[in-house]
Amino acid sequence: MTTRPTIRSVNGLVATDNHLATAAGVAVLREGGSAVDAAVAAAAVCTVTQPHRTGIGGDLFALVYDARTREVQAYNGSGAAPSALDLDSFPDGYPKSGPRVATVPGVLAAFADLMDDHGRLGLERALAPAIQYAEEGFPVSDGLAEGFVDSGARLDEECARVFGPRGRFPRAGEILQQTDLAQTLREVVARGVAAFYGGDLGVRFADELAALGGHIGLEDLAAHATDRPEPIAVPYRGLRVFGQPPVSQGHILLEELAIAAGLDMKEYPWGSADLVHQMVEIKKMAFADRDAYAGDPRRTRFDVERLWDGPFVSARRRAIPARASERTDAGALAALATDTTYMAVVDRDGNAVRSRPARGRSTPSTPSWPSRA
């Protein structure tokens, strides 16, 4: 059972994890905006209303379907590690969180690039609902309130000021304002995303992060650009299912589908133990293969499409155990050397966006940022 209200529309489809974001996207569609206009509006609202799952200090991955050309374009809005760091910077391994492992935020650049390529109404209109909710406040959801309970102790003093202005974190139903975030978004609207990627806003961000022990410099921000890689895809029961190539983990789902495609899963009743067993074991396999082979394609020799080569997939299918396994090993490819949120938008013309905005890959805090598209 879900506690999220359902927002209904005749102008298209918007599915997000937050009803305020969904309503913002539907309003944009009603005004004649494209699927991308609505997706950016909804994603921006999520950075305000779901700071425990996403934020403008993080990454954004999107797949955009153009109904006119019938083509799918991938957008990789994830940032690189700071140039000041190398493998020797972490002799004891990577810390699980903190400003030292923060990577260049890619969300704002991806917002702008998506709007430039496919938007109709402009970035100012797309960010308007997020600015309003940040400035005037919004009622805290049950999920966000639970997030503060679960993770509030890990937030630093500045985060506590932003998210706990009453001297405590807000409870479900209480109003949370983020005026610093509203001002940041206003600056982006007024001066463009260049204000962050090399401009004054970026200077302030880099200086504040350095004071906390982070390494992202102004030169790292200025060098950032959204990647537009070729999407990956697999056939599945008469459909062609698209996904993000690495560095995204979109290949996990595609490998799962490739394995499942050769099984007669209709013989199992929906929700039955046998069906769940099959799906869980397939998922274990795909994650084991990710751990064994996946990586940044600029650093690793990883041909992701080998994960759904016929012989490899057939071997994985045969390896599904009859009983639940405690450990699943990766498949043999001998020749080969953090909570988030999700949304989908379709407009009246059939254009579609599938997006995964994410939190920053760390827990840095400055007054302008809600927290890890």
BALOBA-1460 file (C-alpha; in Angstrom, 3 decimals):
// residues 373
<rec num="1" residu="m" x="0.000" y="0.000" z="0.000"/>
<rec num="2" residu="t" x="1.366" y="3.434" z="-0.929"/>
<rec num="3" residu="t" x="0.887" y="6.644" z="0.994"/>
<rec num="4" residu="r" x="1.606" y="8.838" z="-2.045"/>
<rec num="5" residu="p" x="-1.385" y="10.690" z="-3.490"/>
<rec num="6" residu="t" x="-2.194" y="9.973" z="-7.132"/>
<rec num="7" residu="i" x="-1.980" y="12.973" z="-9.502"/>
<rec num="8" residu="r" x="-4.072" y="12.367" z="-12.630"/>
<rec num="9" residu="s" x="-3.753" y="14.110" z="-15.999"/>
<rec num="10" residu="v" x="-5.030" y="13.898" z="-19.578"/>
<rec num="11" residu="n" x="-1.979" y="15.745" z="-20.962"/>
<rec num="12" residu="g" x="0.596" y="13.027" z="-20.479"/>
<rec num="13" residu="l" x="2.116" y="10.912" z="-17.742"/>
<rec num="14" residu="v" x="4.400" y="11.872" z="-14.855"/>
<rec num="15" residu="a" x="5.523" y="9.235" z="-12.360"/>
<rec num="16" residu="t" x="7.801" y="10.315" z="-9.499"/>
<rec num="17" residu="d" x="8.395" y="9.368" z="-5.891"/>
<rec num="18" residu="n" x="6.884" y="12.631" z="-4.592"/>
<rec num="19" residu="h" x="3.406" y="13.988" z="-5.260"/>
<rec num="20" residu="l" x="4.576" y="17.620" z="-5.269"/>
<rec num="21" residu="a" x="7.107" y="16.797" z="-8.000"/>
<rec num="22" residu="t" x="4.480" y="14.904" z="-9.981"/>
<rec num="23" residu="a" x="2.055" y="17.830" z="-9.735"/>
<rec num="24" residu="a" x="4.774" y="20.231" z="-10.916"/>
<rec num="25" residu="g" x="5.488" y="18.053" z="-13.943"/>
<rec num="26" residu="v" x="1.797" y="17.723" z="-14.816"/>
<rec num="27" residu="a" x="1.373" y="21.512" z="-14.624"/>
<rec num="28" residu="v" x="4.215" y="21.961" z="-17.117"/>
<rec num="29" residu="l" x="2.631" y="19.455" z="-19.511"/>
<rec num="30" residu="r" x="-0.685" y="21.282" z="-19.182"/>
<rec num="31" residu="e" x="1.050" y="24.484" z="-20.326"/>
<rec num="32" residu="g" x="2.290" y="22.752" z="-23.480"/>
<rec num="33" residu="g" x="5.709" y="21.825" z="-22.191"/>
<rec num="34" residu="s" x="7.588" y="18.822" z="-23.499"/>
<rec num="35" residu="a" x="8.358" y="15.661" z="-21.587"/>
<rec num="36" residu="v" x="11.800" y="17.095" z="-20.849"/>
<rec num="37" residu="d" x="10.334" y="20.368" z="-19.533"/>
<rec num="38" residu="a" x="8.156" y="18.348" z="-17.170"/>
<rec num="39" residu="a" x="10.944" y="15.964" z="-16.185"/>
<rec num="40" residu="v" x="13.340" y="18.788" z="-15.273"/>
<rec num="41" residu="a" x="10.602" y="20.583" z="-13.329"/>
<rec num="42" residu="a" x="9.762" y="17.402" z="-11.420"/>
<rec num="43" residu="a" x="13.405" y="16.501" z="-10.820"/>
<rec num="44" residu="a" x="14.150" y="19.999" z="-9.521"/>
<rec num="45" residu="v" x="11.250" y="19.771" z="-7.063"/>
<rec num="46" residu="c" x="12.617" y="16.435" z="-5.867"/>
<rec num="47" residu="t" x="15.938" y="18.111" z="-5.021"/>
<rec num="48" residu="v" x="13.948" y="20.306" z="-2.617"/>
<rec num="49" residu="t" x="11.405" y="17.871" z="-1.219"/>
<rec num="50" residu="q" x="13.594" y="14.732" z="-1.159"/>
<rec num="51" residu="p" x="17.037" y="15.885" z="0.015"/>
<rec num="52" residu="h" x="17.616" y="12.423" z="1.518"/>
<rec num="53" residu="r" x="17.471" y="10.897" z="-1.982"/>
<rec num="54" residu="t" x="18.568" y="13.518" z="-4.495"/>
<rec num="55" residu="g" x="20.063" y="16.988" z="-4.748"/>
<rec num="56" residu="i" x="21.661" y="19.505" z="-7.084"/>
<rec num="57" residu="g" x="25.004" y="18.519" z="-5.597"/>
<rec num="58" residu="g" x="24.762" y="15.089" z="-7.188"/>
<rec num="59" residu="d" x="24.437" y="13.299" z="-10.533"/>
<rec num="60" residu="l" x="21.710" y="12.856" z="-13.133"/>
<rec num="61" residu="f" x="21.206" y="10.095" z="-15.693"/>
<rec num="62" residu="a" x="18.436" y="10.367" z="-18.275"/>
<rec num="63" residu="l" x="17.133" y="8.527" z="-21.344"/>
<rec num="64" residu="v" x="15.129" y="10.696" z="-23.761"/>
<rec num="65" residu="y" x="12.900" y="9.213" z="-26.478"/>
<rec num="66" residu="d" x="12.093" y="11.500" z="-29.407"/>
<rec num="67" residu="a" x="8.749" y="10.414" z="-30.897"/>
<rec num="68" residu="r" x="9.477" y="12.233" z="-34.170"/>
<rec num="69" residu="t" x="12.815" y="10.547" z="-34.918"/>
<rec num="70" residu="r" x="12.069" y="7.415" z="-32.861"/>
<rec num="71" residu="e" x="15.560" y="7.656" z="-31.381"/>
<rec num="72" residu="v" x="16.736" y="7.325" z="-27.778"/>
<rec num="73" residu="q" x="19.457" y="9.599" z="-26.392"/>
<rec num="74" residu="a" x="21.338" y="8.955" z="-23.169"/>
<rec num="75" residu="y" x="22.521" y="11.770" z="-20.891"/>
<rec num="76" residu="n" x="25.217" y="11.079" z="-18.322"/>
<rec num="77" residu="g" x="25.287" y="13.968" z="-15.867"/>
<rec num="78" residu="s" x="27.771" y="12.416" z="-13.450"/>
<rec num="79" residu="g" x="30.902" y="14.324" z="-12.527"/>
<rec num="80" residu="a" x="34.500" y="13.205" z="-12.365"/>
<rec num="81" residu="a" x="36.658" y="12.904" z="-9.288"/>
<rec num="82" residu="p" x="38.670" y="16.037" z="-8.443"/>
<rec num="83" residu="s" x="41.889" y="16.393" z="-10.444"/>
<rec num="84" residu="a" x="43.833" y="16.899" z="-7.199"/>
<rec num="85" residu="l" x="43.169" y="13.274" z="-6.213"/>
<rec num="86" residu="d" x="44.659" y="9.997" z="-7.424"/>
<rec num="87" residu="l" x="44.631" y="6.402" z="-6.193"/>
<rec num="88" residu="d" x="47.453" y="7.148" z="-3.766"/>
<rec num="89" residu="s" x="45.232" y="9.720" z="-2.027"/>
<rec num="90" residu="f" x="43.387" y="6.917" z="-0.234"/>
<rec num="91" residu="p" x="46.001" y="4.418" z="1.006"/>
<rec num="92" residu="d" x="43.533" y="3.000" z="3.533"/>
<rec num="93" residu="g" x="40.638" y="2.748" z="1.070"/>
<rec num="94" residu="y" x="37.824" y="5.094" z="0.174"/>
<rec num="95" residu="p" x="35.788" y="6.473" z="3.066"/>
<rec num="96" residu="k" x="32.073" y="5.716" z="2.895"/>
<rec num="97" residu="s" x="31.105" y="9.379" z="3.094"/>
<rec num="98" residu="g" x="32.462" y="12.863" z="3.612"/>
<rec num="99" residu="p" x="33.743" y="15.768" z="1.526"/>
<rec num="100" residu="r" x="36.998" y="14.025" z="0.522"/>
<rec num="101" residu="v" x="35.167" y="11.645" z="-1.799"/>
<rec num="102" residu="a" x="32.827" y="14.258" z="-3.285"/>
<rec num="103" residu="t" x="32.771" y="14.305" z="-7.087"/>
<rec num="104" residu="v" x="31.869" y="17.185" z="-9.395"/>
<rec num="105" residu="p" x="28.086" y="17.804" z="-9.275"/>
<rec num="106" residu="g" x="26.517" y="17.220" z="-12.684"/>
<rec num="107" residu="v" x="22.809" y="17.854" z="-12.082"/>
<rec num="108" residu="l" x="22.637" y="21.541" z="-12.998"/>
<rec num="109" residu="a" x="24.606" y="21.080" z="-16.221"/>
<rec num="110" residu="a" x="22.373" y="18.144" z="-17.190"/>
<rec num="111" residu="f" x="19.241" y="20.195" z="-16.498"/>
<rec num="112" residu="a" x="20.491" y="22.926" z="-18.830"/>
<rec num="113" residu="d" x="21.601" y="20.527" z="-21.568"/>
<rec num="114" residu="l" x="18.312" y="18.614" z="-21.511"/>
<rec num="115" residu="m" x="16.394" y="21.879" z="-21.774"/>
<rec num="116" residu="d" x="18.612" y="23.188" z="-24.589"/>
<rec num="117" residu="d" x="18.150" y="19.986" z="-26.594"/>
<rec num="118" residu="h" x="14.485" y="19.192" z="-25.953"/>
<rec num="119" residu="g" x="12.831" y="21.892" z="-23.851"/>
<rec num="120" residu="r" x="10.132" y="24.326" z="-24.960"/>
<rec num="121" residu="l" x="9.425" y="26.558" z="-21.972"/>
<rec num="122" residu="g" x="12.904" y="27.440" z="-20.728"/>
<rec num="123" residu="l" x="14.910" y="26.736" z="-17.591"/>
<rec num="124" residu="e" x="13.297" y="29.561" z="-15.624"/>
<rec num="125" residu="r" x="9.846" y="27.967" z="-15.951"/>
<rec num="126" residu="a" x="11.197" y="24.501" z="-15.192"/>
<rec num="127" residu="l" x="12.893" y="25.611" z="-11.961"/>
<rec num="128" residu="a" x="10.075" y="27.886" z="-10.763"/>
<rec num="129" residu="p" x="8.216" y="25.248" z="-8.667"/>
<rec num="130" residu="a" x="11.436" y="24.134" z="-6.977"/>
<rec num="131" residu="i" x="12.329" y="27.723" z="-6.122"/>
<rec num="132" residu="q" x="8.873" y="28.313" z="-4.687"/>
<rec num="133" residu="y" x="8.957" y="25.186" z="-2.504"/>
<rec num="134" residu="a" x="12.478" y="25.993" z="-1.325"/>
<rec num="135" residu="e" x="11.588" y="29.606" z="-0.475"/>
<rec num="136" residu="e" x="8.092" y="29.197" z="0.960"/>
<rec num="137" residu="g" x="8.498" y="25.683" z="2.314"/>
<rec num="138" residu="f" x="6.662" y="22.400" z="1.859"/>
<rec num="139" residu="p" x="5.078" y="19.859" z="4.209"/>
<rec num="140" residu="v" x="7.642" y="17.225" z="5.138"/>
<rec num="141" residu="s" x="6.663" y="13.747" z="3.937"/>
<rec num="142" residu="d" x="6.664" y="10.636" z="6.078"/>
<rec num="143" residu="g" x="9.668" y="9.352" z="4.109"/>
<rec num="144" residu="l" x="11.738" y="12.495" z="4.649"/>
<rec num="145" residu="a" x="10.886" y="12.577" z="8.356"/>
<rec num="146" residu="e" x="12.001" y="8.955" z="8.639"/>
<rec num="147" residu="g" x="15.172" y="9.853" z="6.747"/>
<rec num="148" residu="f" x="16.032" y="12.494" z="9.321"/>
<rec num="149" residu="v" x="15.489" y="9.944" z="12.097"/>
<rec num="150" residu="d" x="17.650" y="7.348" z="10.349"/>
<rec num="151" residu="s" x="20.474" y="9.597" z="9.124"/>
<rec num="152" residu="g" x="20.217" y="12.898" z="10.989"/>
<rec num="153" residu="a" x="23.050" y="12.023" z="13.356"/>
<rec num="154" residu="r" x="25.454" y="11.777" z="10.393"/>
<rec num="155" residu="l" x="24.785" y="15.343" z="9.218"/>
<rec num="156" residu="d" x="27.268" y="18.058" z="10.110"/>
<rec num="157" residu="e" x="26.557" y="21.368" z="11.830"/>
<rec num="158" residu="e" x="25.717" y="23.224" z="8.634"/>
<rec num="159" residu="c" x="23.293" y="20.520" z="7.489"/>
<rec num="160" residu="a" x="21.675" y="20.632" z="10.913"/>
<rec num="161" residu="r" x="21.145" y="24.375" z="10.471"/>
<rec num="162" residu="v" x="19.591" y="23.956" z="7.039"/>
<rec num="163" residu="f" x="17.362" y="21.019" z="7.867"/>
<rec num="164" residu="g" x="16.705" y="21.681" z="11.557"/>
<rec num="165" residu="p" x="16.000" y="25.417" z="11.902"/>
<rec num="166" residu="r" x="13.875" y="24.767" z="15.015"/>
<rec num="167" residu="g" x="16.792" y="23.141" z="16.763"/>
<rec num="168" residu="r" x="15.537" y="19.722" z="15.670"/>
<rec num="169" residu="f" x="14.681" y="18.007" z="12.413"/>
<rec num="170" residu="p" x="11.092" y="18.523" z="11.213"/>
<rec num="171" residu="r" x="8.428" y="15.909" z="11.739"/>
<rec num="172" residu="a" x="6.016" y="14.680" z="9.081"/>
<rec num="173" residu="g" x="3.573" y="17.434" z="8.124"/>
<rec num="174" residu="e" x="5.721" y="20.297" z="9.407"/>
<rec num="175" residu="i" x="6.924" y="22.947" z="6.955"/>
<rec num="176" residu="l" x="10.573" y="22.968" z="5.871"/>
<rec num="177" residu="q" x="12.066" y="26.015" z="4.127"/>
<rec num="178" residu="q" x="15.455" y="26.086" z="2.368"/>
<rec num="179" residu="t" x="16.031" y="29.732" z="1.527"/>
<rec num="180" residu="d" x="19.722" y="29.248" z="0.662"/>
<rec num="181" residu="l" x="18.795" y="26.626" z="-1.909"/>
<rec num="182" residu="a" x="16.136" y="28.951" z="-3.325"/>
<rec num="183" residu="q" x="18.759" y="31.669" z="-3.752"/>
<rec num="184" residu="t" x="21.137" y="29.245" z="-5.458"/>
<rec num="185" residu="l" x="18.475" y="28.259" z="-7.974"/>
<rec num="186" residu="r" x="17.614" y="31.912" z="-8.579"/>
<rec num="187" residu="e" x="21.251" y="32.632" z="-9.392"/>
<rec num="188" residu="v" x="21.264" y="29.733" z="-11.860"/>
<rec num="189" residu="v" x="18.145" y="31.127" z="-13.546"/>
<rec num="190" residu="a" x="19.530" y="34.670" z="-13.656"/>
<rec num="191" residu="r" x="23.080" y="33.877" z="-14.809"/>
<rec num="192" residu="g" x="22.861" y="30.382" z="-16.260"/>
<rec num="193" residu="v" x="24.602" y="27.240" z="-15.069"/>
<rec num="194" residu="a" x="27.952" y="28.883" z="-15.901"/>
<rec num="195" residu="a" x="27.522" y="30.696" z="-12.584"/>
<rec num="196" residu="f" x="28.281" y="27.369" z="-10.942"/>
<rec num="197" residu="y" x="30.639" y="25.775" z="-13.466"/>
<rec num="198" residu="g" x="33.435" y="28.332" z="-13.151"/>
<rec num="199" residu="g" x="31.522" y="31.398" z="-11.944"/>
<rec num="200" residu="d" x="31.002" y="33.077" z="-8.586"/>
<rec num="201" residu="l" x="28.624" y="30.414" z="-7.316"/>
<rec num="202" residu="g" x="31.236" y="27.779" z="-8.120"/>
<rec num="203" residu="v" x="33.923" y="29.761" z="-6.304"/>
<rec num="204" residu="r" x="31.792" y="29.851" z="-3.164"/>
<rec num="205" residu="f" x="31.037" y="26.154" z="-3.449"/>
<rec num="206" residu="a" x="34.696" y="25.168" z="-3.921"/>
<rec num="207" residu="d" x="35.866" y="27.396" z="-1.062"/>
<rec num="208" residu="e" x="33.260" y="26.062" z="1.362"/>
<rec num="209" residu="l" x="33.972" y="22.462" z="0.371"/>
<rec num="210" residu="a" x="37.730" y="22.998" z="0.783"/>
<rec num="211" residu="a" x="37.122" y="24.311" z="4.295"/>
<rec num="212" residu="l" x="35.411" y="20.994" z="5.075"/>
<rec num="213" residu="g" x="38.301" y="18.967" z="3.631"/>
<rec num="214" residu="g" x="37.003" y="18.476" z="0.090"/>
<rec num="215" residu="h" x="39.079" y="18.667" z="-3.088"/>
<rec num="216" residu="i" x="36.774" y="19.902" z="-5.866"/>
<rec num="217" residu="g" x="38.415" y="23.006" z="-7.327"/>
<rec num="218" residu="l" x="37.082" y="25.701" z="-9.618"/>
<rec num="219" residu="e" x="39.045" y="24.125" z="-12.471"/>
<rec num="220" residu="d" x="37.175" y="20.846" z="-11.920"/>
<rec num="221" residu="l" x="33.832" y="22.624" z="-12.148"/>
<rec num="222" residu="a" x="34.874" y="24.538" z="-15.274"/>
<rec num="223" residu="a" x="36.013" y="21.323" z="-16.987"/>
<rec num="224" residu="h" x="32.742" y="19.482" z="-16.398"/>
<rec num="225" residu="a" x="30.477" y="18.595" z="-19.324"/>
<rec num="226" residu="t" x="27.436" y="16.345" z="-19.690"/>
<rec num="227" residu="d" x="28.225" y="13.163" z="-21.622"/>
<rec num="228" residu="r" x="25.855" y="11.943" z="-24.342"/>
<rec num="229" residu="p" x="26.865" y="8.291" z="-24.760"/>
<rec num="230" residu="e" x="25.157" y="5.774" z="-26.995"/>
<rec num="231" residu="p" x="22.470" y="3.971" z="-24.980"/>
<rec num="232" residu="i" x="22.600" y="0.218" z="-24.553"/>
<rec num="233" residu="a" x="19.645" y="-2.072" z="-25.275"/>
<rec num="234" residu="v" x="18.487" y="-5.691" z="-25.188"/>
<rec num="235" residu="p" x="15.500" y="-7.416" z="-26.849"/>
<rec num="236" residu="y" x="12.908" y="-8.698" z="-24.413"/>
<rec num="237" residu="r" x="9.726" y="-10.539" z="-25.457"/>
<rec num="238" residu="g" x="9.096" y="-8.429" z="-28.566"/>
<rec num="239" residu="l" x="10.337" y="-5.157" z="-27.048"/>
<rec num="240" residu="r" x="13.648" y="-3.337" z="-27.180"/>
<rec num="241" residu="v" x="14.572" y="-2.180" z="-23.681"/>
<rec num="242" residu="f" x="17.075" y="0.678" z="-23.409"/>
<rec num="243" residu="g" x="19.447" y="1.480" z="-20.584"/>
<rec num="244" residu="q" x="22.320" y="3.726" z="-19.593"/>
<rec num="245" residu="p" x="25.842" y="2.527" z="-20.414"/>
<rec num="246" residu="p" x="28.565" y="2.629" z="-17.757"/>
<rec num="247" residu="v" x="29.403" y="4.533" z="-15.597"/>
<rec num="248" residu="s" x="25.726" y="4.023" z="-14.857"/>
<rec num="249" residu="q" x="24.598" y="0.663" z="-13.499"/>
<rec num="250" residu="g" x="21.787" y="0.419" z="-16.065"/>
<rec num="251" residu="h" x="23.347" y="-2.766" z="-17.439"/>
<rec num="252" residu="i" x="22.194" y="-4.664" z="-14.330"/>
<rec num="253" residu="l" x="18.532" y="-4.552" z="-15.364"/>
<rec num="254" residu="l" x="19.357" y="-5.366" z="-18.981"/>
<rec num="255" residu="e" x="21.350" y="-8.442" z="-17.993"/>
<rec num="256" residu="e" x="18.481" y="-9.551" z="-15.757"/>
<rec num="257" residu="l" x="16.060" y="-9.229" z="-18.668"/>
<rec num="258" residu="a" x="18.409" y="-11.097" z="-21.015"/>
<rec num="259" residu="i" x="18.586" y="-14.024" z="-18.579"/>
<rec num="260" residu="a" x="14.839" y="-14.004" z="-17.897"/>
<rec num="261" residu="a" x="13.938" y="-13.824" z="-21.597"/>
<rec num="262" residu="g" x="14.883" y="-17.469" z="-22.087"/>
<rec num="263" residu="l" x="12.785" y="-18.768" z="-19.187"/>
<rec num="264" residu="d" x="9.137" y="-19.741" z="-19.298"/>
<rec num="265" residu="m" x="8.214" y="-17.736" z="-16.212"/>
<rec num="266" residu="k" x="4.501" y="-17.766" z="-17.078"/>
<rec num="267" residu="e" x="4.307" y="-21.247" z="-15.650"/>
<rec num="268" residu="y" x="4.641" y="-19.752" z="-12.171"/>
<rec num="269" residu="p" x="1.663" y="-17.928" z="-10.574"/>
<rec num="270" residu="w" x="2.269" y="-14.224" z="-9.989"/>
<rec num="271" residu="g" x="3.778" y="-13.648" z="-6.547"/>
<rec num="272" residu="s" x="4.500" y="-17.322" z="-6.010"/>
<rec num="273" residu="a" x="7.616" y="-18.487" z="-4.186"/>
<rec num="274" residu="d" x="8.948" y="-20.149" z="-7.342"/>
<rec num="275" residu="l" x="8.606" y="-16.957" z="-9.392"/>
<rec num="276" residu="v" x="10.195" y="-14.799" z="-6.692"/>
<rec num="277" residu="h" x="13.031" y="-17.321" z="-6.374"/>
<rec num="278" residu="q" x="13.788" y="-17.128" z="-10.100"/>
<rec num="279" residu="m" x="13.811" y="-13.323" z="-10.113"/>
<rec num="280" residu="v" x="15.907" y="-12.998" z="-6.952"/>
<rec num="281" residu="e" x="18.553" y="-15.440" z="-8.167"/>
<rec num="282" residu="i" x="18.745" y="-13.663" z="-11.536"/>
<rec num="283" residu="k" x="19.224" y="-10.375" z="-9.701"/>
<rec num="284" residu="k" x="21.997" y="-11.880" z="-7.572"/>
<rec num="285" residu="m" x="23.780" y="-12.967" z="-10.758"/>
<rec num="286" residu="a" x="23.574" y="-9.549" z="-12.397"/>
<rec num="287" residu="f" x="24.913" y="-7.828" z="-9.303"/>
<rec num="288" residu="a" x="27.740" y="-10.349" z="-8.965"/>
<rec num="289" residu="d" x="28.726" y="-9.685" z="-12.585"/>
<rec num="290" residu="r" x="28.637" y="-5.960" z="-11.933"/>
<rec num="291" residu="d" x="30.971" y="-6.328" z="-8.964"/>
<rec num="292" residu="a" x="33.368" y="-8.480" z="-10.976"/>
<rec num="293" residu="y" x="33.535" y="-6.585" z="-14.262"/>
<rec num="294" residu="a" x="31.946" y="-3.124" z="-14.296"/>
<rec num="295" residu="g" x="33.847" y="0.119" z="-13.993"/>
<rec num="296" residu="d" x="34.457" y="3.510" z="-15.513"/>
<rec num="297" residu="p" x="35.022" y="2.777" z="-19.231"/>
<rec num="298" residu="r" x="37.778" y="5.389" z="-19.234"/>
<rec num="299" residu="r" x="39.686" y="3.276" z="-16.713"/>
<rec num="300" residu="t" x="38.612" y="-0.329" z="-17.269"/>
<rec num="301" residu="r" x="38.412" y="-2.696" z="-20.237"/>
<rec num="302" residu="f" x="34.728" y="-3.495" z="-19.871"/>
<rec num="303" residu="d" x="32.582" y="-4.359" z="-22.882"/>
<rec num="304" residu="v" x="29.159" y="-4.193" z="-21.249"/>
<rec num="305" residu="e" x="27.359" y="-5.906" z="-24.138"/>
<rec num="306" residu="r" x="29.233" y="-9.121" z="-23.405"/>
<rec num="307" residu="l" x="26.960" y="-9.488" z="-20.361"/>
<rec num="308" residu="w" x="24.104" y="-10.449" z="-22.678"/>
<rec num="309" residu="d" x="26.034" y="-12.409" z="-25.273"/>
<rec num="310" residu="g" x="24.151" y="-15.610" z="-26.080"/>
<rec num="311" residu="p" x="26.640" y="-18.160" z="-24.652"/>
<rec num="312" residu="f" x="27.245" y="-16.123" z="-21.498"/>
<rec num="313" residu="v" x="23.534" y="-15.566" z="-20.813"/>
<rec num="314" residu="s" x="22.758" y="-19.215" z="-21.482"/>
<rec num="315" residu="a" x="25.399" y="-20.251" z="-18.951"/>
<rec num="316" residu="r" x="23.974" y="-17.858" z="-16.367"/>
<rec num="317" residu="r" x="20.474" y="-19.200" z="-17.012"/>
<rec num="318" residu="r" x="21.623" y="-22.776" z="-16.465"/>
<rec num="319" residu="a" x="23.333" y="-21.744" z="-13.234"/>
<rec num="320" residu="i" x="20.110" y="-20.658" z="-11.510"/>
<rec num="321" residu="p" x="20.006" y="-22.897" z="-8.414"/>
<rec num="322" residu="a" x="16.982" y="-24.915" z="-7.372"/>
<rec num="323" residu="r" x="17.245" y="-23.483" z="-3.869"/>
<rec num="324" residu="a" x="18.168" y="-20.010" z="-2.627"/>
<rec num="325" residu="s" x="21.919" y="-19.436" z="-2.729"/>
<rec num="326" residu="e" x="23.910" y="-17.849" z="0.071"/>
<rec num="327" residu="r" x="26.571" y="-16.614" z="-2.337"/>
<rec num="328" residu="t" x="26.483" y="-15.988" z="-6.080"/>
<rec num="329" residu="d" x="29.733" y="-15.872" z="-8.063"/>
<rec num="330" residu="a" x="30.257" y="-13.872" z="-11.219"/>
<rec num="331" residu="g" x="29.927" y="-15.569" z="-14.574"/>
<rec num="332" residu="a" x="33.025" y="-16.439" z="-16.577"/>
<rec num="333" residu="l" x="34.098" y="-13.671" z="-18.938"/>
<rec num="334" residu="a" x="37.661" y="-14.891" z="-19.241"/>
<rec num="335" residu="a" x="38.593" y="-12.631" z="-22.128"/>
<rec num="336" residu="l" x="37.819" y="-9.463" z="-20.178"/>
<rec num="337" residu="a" x="40.796" y="-7.858" z="-18.615"/>
<rec num="338" residu="t" x="23.648" y="5.148" z="-2.685"/>
<rec num="339" residu="d" x="19.508" y="5.485" z="-2.157"/>
<rec num="340" residu="t" x="18.272" y="7.555" z="-5.032"/>
<rec num="341" residu="t" x="15.000" y="8.418" z="-6.754"/>
<rec num="342" residu="y" x="13.470" y="7.729" z="-10.161"/>
<rec num="343" residu="m" x="10.948" y="9.298" z="-12.496"/>
<rec num="344" residu="a" x="9.343" y="8.787" z="-15.908"/>
<rec num="345" residu="v" x="7.523" y="11.356" z="-18.044"/>
<rec num="346" residu="v" x="5.580" y="11.046" z="-21.313"/>
<rec num="347" residu="d" x="4.051" y="14.033" z="-23.081"/>
<rec num="348" residu="r" x="1.036" y="14.182" z="-25.403"/>
<rec num="349" residu="d" x="3.263" y="13.773" z="-28.484"/>
<rec num="350" residu="g" x="4.728" y="10.497" z="-27.245"/>
<rec num="351" residu="n" x="8.118" y="11.917" z="-26.247"/>
<rec num="352" residu="a" x="9.423" y="10.266" z="-23.106"/>
<rec num="353" residu="v" x="12.071" y="10.741" z="-20.432"/>
<rec num="354" residu="r" x="13.373" y="8.184" z="-17.964"/>
<rec num="355" residu="s" x="15.572" y="9.804" z="-15.349"/>
<rec num="356" residu="r" x="17.473" y="8.914" z="-12.215"/>
<rec num="357" residu="p" x="18.596" y="12.027" z="-10.326"/>
<rec num="358" residu="a" x="20.871" y="11.107" z="-7.454"/>
<rec num="359" residu="r" x="22.428" y="12.483" z="-4.350"/>
<rec num="360" residu="g" x="26.043" y="13.559" z="-4.351"/>
<rec num="361" residu="r" x="28.461" y="10.683" z="-3.833"/>
<rec num="362" residu="s" x="29.398" y="11.976" z="-0.365"/>
<rec num="363" residu="t" x="27.939" y="14.115" z="2.372"/>
<rec num="364" residu="p" x="29.454" y="17.593" z="1.903"/>
<rec num="365" residu="s" x="27.426" y="20.522" z="3.146"/>
<rec num="366" residu="t" x="27.349" y="24.205" z="2.255"/>
<rec num="367" residu="p" x="24.483" y="26.645" z="2.807"/>
<rec num="368" residu="s" x="23.345" y="26.367" z="-0.803"/>
<rec num="369" residu="w" x="23.093" y="22.568" z="-1.084"/>
<rec num="370" residu="p" x="20.425" y="20.264" z="0.302"/>
<rec num="371" residu="s" x="22.693" y="17.251" z="0.436"/>
<rec num="372" residu="r" x="24.093" y="13.001" z="-2.943"/>
<rec num="373" residu="a" x="19.666" y="12.612" z="-10.592"/>
